Every structure is written in C-alpha cells, then in structure tokens.
Amino acid sequence: MVDRLERHFQESGEKEINASLVGEEVMKALQQVDEVAYVRFASVYRQFKDINEFMLELKDLLGKPGS
C-alpha cells in the first residue's frame, strides 16, 4: 500500500505534496485494506472532538457497500 501511494505521488510530478493530501490518500487506501486500521488512523488524523463525530464516521463507513 505504501509503495503504491509513494508511486502515485511521484507520478504526479509535483515537487511537494501537501500533508493533508497524503493523509486523505492514506485514509482511502486503509479503508480498502483494513477497516479497523482506517478507523484508528482516522480517529487520530481527523482529531475527533467528541464521540458524536466518531460515530458519524463509523456510520458512514458501515453504510458503504462492501462494509
């Protein structure tokens, strides 16, 4: 997964990649690979302020096809 993301960013031709873009791409990739890892990463990356924000993210994840 990391190799694929690195290759994606290298192929973009950009000299610098915004950290927020890297974080979002990591979340997308994790969601496809391991939903538990995705939720753990998202909880830190998105800095949920309370349980309601966290639950909204979980509901969104659970509502997607294939979940």
C-alpha positions in Angstrom: 0.0 0.0 0.0 2.8 2.4 0.9 4.7 1.7 -2.3 1.5 2.3 -4.3 0.9 5.6 -2.6 4.5 6.7 -3.0 4.4 5.8 -6.7 1.2 7.7 -7.1 2.7 10.9 -5.6 5.9 10.5 -7.6 4.0 10.1 -10.8 2.0 13.3 -10.1 5.1 15.3 -11.0 4.8 17.6 -8.0 7.9 18.6 -6.1 6.0 18.9 -2.9 2.9 17.1 -1.7 0.6 18.7 0.9 0.5 16.7 4.1 -3.3 16.9 4.1 -3.4 15.2 0.7 -1.1 12.4 1.9 -3.4 11.9 5.0 -6.5 11.7 2.9 -4.9 9.3 0.4 -3.7 7.1 3.3 -7.2 7.0 4.7 -8.7 6.0 1.4 -6.2 3.2 1.0 -6.6 2.0 4.5 -10.4 1.9 4.1 -9.9 -0.6 1.2 -7.4 -2.7 3.1 -8.3 -2.8 6.7 -11.4 -1.0 8.1 -10.1 -1.2 11.7 -6.8 0.4 10.7 -8.8 3.0 8.8 -10.9 3.9 11.9 -7.8 4.1 14.1 -6.0 6.3 11.7 -9.0 8.5 11.0 -9.6 9.0 14.8 -6.1 10.4 15.2 -5.8 12.2 11.8 -9.2 13.9 11.9 -8.9 14.6 15.7 -12.5 13.9 16.5 -13.7 16.3 19.1 -16.3 14.0 20.7 -18.0 10.7 20.4 -20.6 12.0 18.0 -18.1 12.9 15.3 -16.5 9.5 15.7 -19.9 7.8 15.4 -20.7 9.7 12.3 -17.5 8.4 10.7 -18.4 4.9 11.7 -21.9 5.2 10.4 -20.5 6.5 7.1 -18.1 3.5 6.9 -20.8 1.0 7.8 -23.2 2.5 5.2 -20.8 1.9 2.3 -21.3 -1.1 0.0 -19.0 -3.9 0.9 -18.7 -3.0 4.5 
